[in-house]
């Protein structure tokens, strides 16, 4: 206690007592360094004023995609929790428990069915917050379940991908999901059901090497990292410096690997237009052009 504290009357001291504030009240934009009030993010569709598209989970993704935020969720199949009894610095089962507590989901995949400007579709969302969205047995079964729902209901399938690759804790069992999901995509193609992929940040590894690059149409969110191996690994392998923006959505659009880079504010309208064409049906009128679609319209 210093001399000034002793002289300060108790009533005056209480006026200037520091109030507790939440740790997540503000966030720093990774692109511009600007501080952003987190309460403003839902109205911005979790896109910062500088244009950085934040990673979002299934609940937000479904809400931003389906009409009036109305959709029906479907459970993903259960699988053996730890088939290899894997342990590194901690048990695989402990990692799963932590991810489930953090995200509220059983694994990385979530399935929803709803309408996009009046056109019904199945949406599969891969949650990067769940162990980096890694592709394991549960994620593979989730993808196949979404494809089965699309086939049963005769609906298009939209996959929002975000993953760091295969799940190392499941070894070869994880790699087996690549051909299994590829077969599921082929079944959709044989049935004439559209399969659209929205590449989100990041989409890499075995996911890129399988269902993420097998769509009838490939869209991508701005700035999304898309590739197989990381830039550092590639540079060390070829011993050359990579071009600026390499493996980013805009670069891949320029090279023809992505059909269109679409800002999140325009994505719902673009999906509706694509679905209407591929399903040979009509969609609800889109009052505003895609570049002025507001959060109210996408909610």
C-alpha positions in Angstrom: 0.0 0.0 0.0 1.5 3.4 -1.0 1.0 6.8 0.5 -1.6 7.8 -2.2 -3.7 4.8 -1.4 -3.8 5.8 2.3 -5.0 9.3 1.4 -7.8 8.1 -1.0 -11.3 8.0 0.6 -12.9 4.6 0.4 -15.9 5.9 -1.6 -13.7 7.4 -4.3 -11.6 4.2 -4.6 -14.7 2.1 -5.3 -15.6 4.3 -8.3 -12.4 3.5 -10.0 -12.3 -0.2 -9.3 -11.2 -2.2 -12.3 -14.0 -4.2 -13.9 -13.6 -7.7 -15.1 -13.8 -8.0 -18.9 -14.0 -11.2 -20.9 -10.8 -12.4 -22.5 -12.4 -12.8 -25.9 -14.0 -9.3 -26.0 -11.7 -8.3 -28.8 -9.7 -10.2 -31.4 -6.8 -9.2 -33.7 -7.3 -9.6 -37.4 -4.6 -11.9 -38.7 -4.6 -10.0 -42.0 -4.4 -6.4 -41.0 -3.6 -6.5 -37.3 -6.8 -4.4 -36.6 -8.6 -5.0 -33.3 -12.2 -6.2 -33.8 -15.1 -6.2 -31.4 -16.1 -9.9 -31.3 -19.8 -9.1 -30.9 -19.7 -7.6 -34.4 -18.5 -10.8 -36.0 -21.8 -12.6 -36.5 -23.1 -9.6 -38.5 -20.0 -9.8 -40.6 -20.4 -13.6 -41.2 -17.1 -13.9 -39.3 -15.2 -12.1 -42.0 -13.0 -9.2 -40.7 -13.2 -5.7 -42.3 -9.9 -6.5 -44.0 -11.4 -9.6 -45.7 -10.0 -12.3 -43.6 -12.4 -15.3 -43.5 -12.3 -16.8 -40.1 -12.6 -20.5 -39.6 -16.2 -21.4 -38.4 -17.8 -24.5 -37.1 -20.9 -26.5 -38.3 -23.5 -24.5 -36.5 -22.4 -21.2 -37.9 -21.9 -22.7 -41.4 -25.3 -24.3 -41.5 -26.9 -21.0 -40.3 -25.1 -18.9 -42.9 -26.0 -21.4 -45.6 -29.6 -22.5 -45.2 -32.7 -20.3 -45.5 -33.8 -18.7 -42.3 -31.2 -20.7 -40.4 -33.6 -23.7 -40.6 -32.1 -27.1 -41.2 -32.3 -30.7 -39.9 -29.2 -32.4 -38.6 -28.4 -36.0 -39.0 -26.1 -38.1 -36.8 -22.9 -39.6 -38.1 -22.2 -43.3 -37.6 -20.2 -44.5 -34.6 -16.9 -46.1 -35.0 -14.3 -47.8 -32.8 -12.8 -45.1 -30.6 -9.1 -46.1 -30.6 -8.6 -49.2 -32.8 -4.7 -49.0 -32.6 -4.5 -48.1 -28.9 -2.3 -45.2 -30.1 -0.3 -43.0 -27.7 2.3 -40.3 -28.3 2.7 -37.6 -25.7 -0.9 -38.4 -24.6 -3.5 -41.1 -25.4 -5.5 -40.8 -28.5 -8.7 -41.4 -26.4 -7.7 -38.3 -24.3 -7.3 -36.2 -27.4 -10.7 -37.3 -28.6 -12.3 -36.5 -25.3 -10.8 -33.0 -25.3 -11.9 -32.3 -28.9 -15.4 -33.5 -28.1 -15.6 -31.3 -25.0 -14.2 -28.3 -27.0 -16.5 -28.6 -30.1 -19.6 -30.4 -28.7 -19.3 -32.9 -31.6 -18.4 -36.6 -31.8 -15.9 -36.0 -34.6 -15.0 -33.6 -37.4 -18.0 -34.2 -39.7 -21.5 -32.7 -39.3 -24.5 -33.3 -41.6 -27.4 -30.9 -42.2 -30.3 -30.8 -44.7 -32.1 -27.6 -45.6 -33.0 -25.2 -48.4 -30.8 -22.7 -50.1 -33.0 -20.0 -51.7 -35.7 -22.7 -51.8 -33.5 -25.5 -53.3 -33.1 -28.4 -50.9 -29.6 -29.8 -50.4 -27.5 -31.9 -48.1 -24.5 -30.1 -46.5 -21.5 -31.7 -45.0 -19.3 -29.5 -42.8 -15.8 -30.5 -41.8 -14.8 -28.8 -38.5 -11.1 -27.8 -38.4 -11.5 -27.2 -34.6 -11.8 -31.0 -34.1 -8.2 -32.3 -34.3 -7.5 -30.2 -37.3 -10.5 -31.7 -39.2 -8.3 -34.7 -39.7 -9.7 -37.6 -41.8 -10.2 -40.7 -39.7 -12.7 -43.5 -39.7 -15.4 -41.4 -38.1 -14.9 -38.6 -40.7 -14.9 -41.1 -43.5 -18.1 -42.7 -42.3 -19.6 -39.2 -41.9 -18.9 -38.4 -45.5 -20.4 -41.7 -46.7 -23.5 -41.1 -44.5 -24.0 -37.7 -46.1 -23.6 -39.2 -49.6 -26.2 -41.9 -48.7 -28.7 -39.3 -47.5 -28.2 -37.4 -50.7 -28.8 -40.5 -52.7 -31.8 -41.6 -50.7 -33.5 -38.1 -50.9 -32.3 -37.4 -54.4 -30.6 -34.2 -53.3 -27.3 -32.5 -54.2 -24.4 -32.8 -51.7 -22.3 -29.8 -50.7 -19.1 -30.5 -48.8 -17.4 -27.7 -46.9 -13.9 -29.0 -46.5 -11.3 -27.9 -43.9 -8.6 -30.4 -42.8 -4.9 -30.8 -42.1 -5.0 -34.3 -43.8 -5.3 -37.9 -42.5 -5.4 -38.7 -38.8 -2.1 -40.2 -37.9 -3.5 -41.8 -34.7 -5.4 -44.2 -36.9 -2.6 -45.1 -39.3 -3.6 -47.1 -42.4 -7.2 -47.1 -41.3 -7.2 -43.4 -41.9 -5.7 -43.7 -45.3 -8.4 -46.3 -46.3 -11.0 -43.5 -46.0 -9.6 -41.9 -49.2 -10.7 -44.6 -51.6 -13.9 -45.2 -49.6 -15.0 -41.5 -49.9 -14.0 -41.6 -53.6 -16.3 -44.5 -54.2 -19.1 -42.5 -52.4 -18.5 -39.6 -54.8 -18.7 -42.0 -57.8 -22.0 -43.4 -56.6 -23.4 -39.8 -56.5 -22.1 -39.3 -60.0 -23.7 -42.5 -61.3 -27.0 -41.5 -59.8 -26.8 -38.0 -61.4 -26.7 -36.2 -58.1 -24.6 -33.0 -58.1 -21.6 -32.8 -55.8 -20.3 -29.4 -55.0 -17.1 -28.7 -52.9 -16.5 -25.5 -51.0 -12.8 -25.4 -50.1 -12.3 -23.6 -46.8 -9.1 -22.8 -45.0 -7.1 -25.0 -44.8 -7.8 -28.0 -47.1 -4.7 -30.2 -47.3 -3.3 -33.7 -47.3 -5.4 -36.8 -47.9 -8.6 -34.7 -48.0 -7.3 -32.8 -51.0 -6.1 -36.1 -52.5 -9.6 -37.5 -52.3 -13.1 -36.1 -52.1 -12.1 -32.4 -51.9 -11.0 -32.4 -55.5 -13.7 -34.6 -57.0 -16.6 -32.2 -57.1 -18.6 -31.2 -60.2 -17.9 -27.6 -59.1 -15.2 -26.3 -56.9 -15.7 -23.1 -55.0 -13.3 -21.6 -52.5 -13.4 -19.0 -49.8 -10.9 -16.1 -50.3 -7.4 -16.7 -48.9 -8.0 -20.4 -48.2 -4.9 -22.6 -48.2 -5.4 -25.5 -50.6 -2.8 -28.2 -51.3 -1.4 -31.5 -50.5 2.0 -31.0 -48.8 2.8 -27.7 -47.1 4.9 -24.9 -48.8 7.9 -25.5 -46.6 8.1 -29.2 -47.4 7.7 -28.5 -51.1 10.5 -25.8 -51.1 12.8 -28.2 -49.3 12.1 -30.9 -51.8 12.5 -29.0 -55.0 15.0 -26.5 -53.5 13.3 -23.6 -55.1 11.3 -20.6 -53.7 7.6 -20.9 -54.4 5.6 -18.1 -56.2 3.8 -15.6 -54.1 0.4 -16.7 -53.0 1.2 -20.4 -53.9 -1.5 -22.8 -52.6 -3.9 -20.0 -51.9 -7.4 -20.0 -53.4 -6.8 -17.1 -55.7 -3.7 -18.7 -57.2 -5.5 -22.0 -57.8 -8.4 -20.2 -59.5 -5.9 -18.6 -61.8 -4.4 -22.0 -62.6 -7.7 -23.7 -63.1 -7.9 -25.9 -60.0 -10.7 -23.8 -58.5 -13.7 -22.8 -60.5 -14.5 -19.6 -58.5 -13.3 -17.9 -55.3 -16.5 -16.7 -53.6 -16.6 -14.4 -50.5 -18.8 -15.7 -47.7 -21.3 -13.0 -48.2 -22.0 -14.1 -51.7 -21.7 -17.9 -51.2 -25.3 -18.7 -50.5 -26.5 -16.9 -53.6 -23.9 -18.5 -55.8 -24.7 -22.0 -54.4 -28.4 -21.4 -55.1 -27.7 -20.5 -58.7 -25.5 -23.5 -59.3 -27.9 -25.9 -57.7 -30.8 -24.5 -59.7 -28.9 -25.2 -62.9 -27.6 -28.6 -61.9 -30.9 -29.8 -60.6 -32.8 -28.2 -63.5 -35.2 -26.4 -61.1 -35.9 -22.9 -60.1 -34.8 -21.1 -56.9 -36.3 -18.4 -54.9 -35.6 -14.9 -56.3 -32.4 -13.3 -55.1 -33.4 -9.7 -54.5 -29.8 -8.3 -54.3 -26.9 -9.1 -56.5 -24.3 -11.4 -54.8 -21.9 -8.5 -53.9 -24.5 -6.9 -51.7 -26.0 -9.9 -49.9 -26.4 -8.9 -46.3 -26.2 -11.0 -43.1 -30.0 -10.7 -42.7 -30.4 -12.4 -46.1 -27.9 -15.1 -45.3 -29.3 -15.9 -41.8 
